[in-house]
């Protein structure tokens, strides 16, 4: 008798789990990576991406573009792939703008030693306000694009730095 009640209780819990325990899945998060290569020579030099079109820069974004309900910033990093002088320190400013050149946010790092980040990532830590501003912009995109500039100060006229800014966005996509 006890065994039958025990079995019946487990069966009832199992049915409850299957009927009420699973949520209906209507969307799935998708990480979309982007890479923005750059190269600068000399102090005060600015590299401009021009209009960075998300659908032209990422096959993943392009593939899921019509299913994306919202976008949000996940993380970004700075990696150097070429440095003409490994002893150099620099001040680096990354500026993200909308398609009309209005600033969304600016990120500064001073006394930066690029040689410490050759083929190794420096994680760009945005403030909460910068993340909110970028997310608001991403979710009100009309042209699926933004602009970015990278300005390097504190290096001599012949010194060259090249590398990548890697950006990961999360897309909430409908199934």
C-alpha positions, 0 to 999 in steps of 0.5 A, a space after each residue: 500500500 505504501 509503495 503504491 502511494 509513493 509511486 502515485 505521488 511521484 507520478 503526480 509530481 512528474 505530471 505537475 512538472 511537465 504541465 506547469 513547470 516549463 515556460 513557453 520559450 518565445 525568444 532566445 539570446 544570441 551573442 553577436 561579435 563585431 571586430 573593428 580594426 584600426 591603425 594609428 601613427 603619431 600622437 593625436 592621430 584619430 582613426 575613424 570607422 566611418 559608418 559601421 553598419 551592423 548588418 554588413 559587419 556581422 554575418 550573424 547579425 545579418 542572418 538574424 536581423 529580422 528576428 531581433 527584438 532588442 540589442 544590448 551591450 555585453 562586453 568590449 575589449 582592445 587588443 594590439 596586433 602591431 606596435 612599432 615601439 614596445 616601450 611606448 605609453 599612450 592615452 587612448 580615447 574611444 568615442 562612439 557616435 550615432 550616424 549624425 556624429 552625436 556622441 553616445 559615449 566616450 571612453 578614456 584610458 591614460 598611461 596605457 601600455 599597448 605592449 602589455 596587450 599584444 595578442 591579449 585583450 584589455 577589457 573595456 569597462 564601461 560605466 552603467 551610464 555609458 552602457 545605458 546610453 549605448 543600449 538605448 541607441 542600439 534599440 532605437 536604430 533606424 539605420 543599423 549603424 553607428 560610428 566610432 573613433 579611436 584617438 591615440 595621444 602621447 606617441 611620437 610622429 613615427 610610432 604606429 599602433 594597430 589592433 582591434 576593438 572587439 565588441 559583443 552585443 546580445 540580441 534577444 531574438 524571437 523564435 
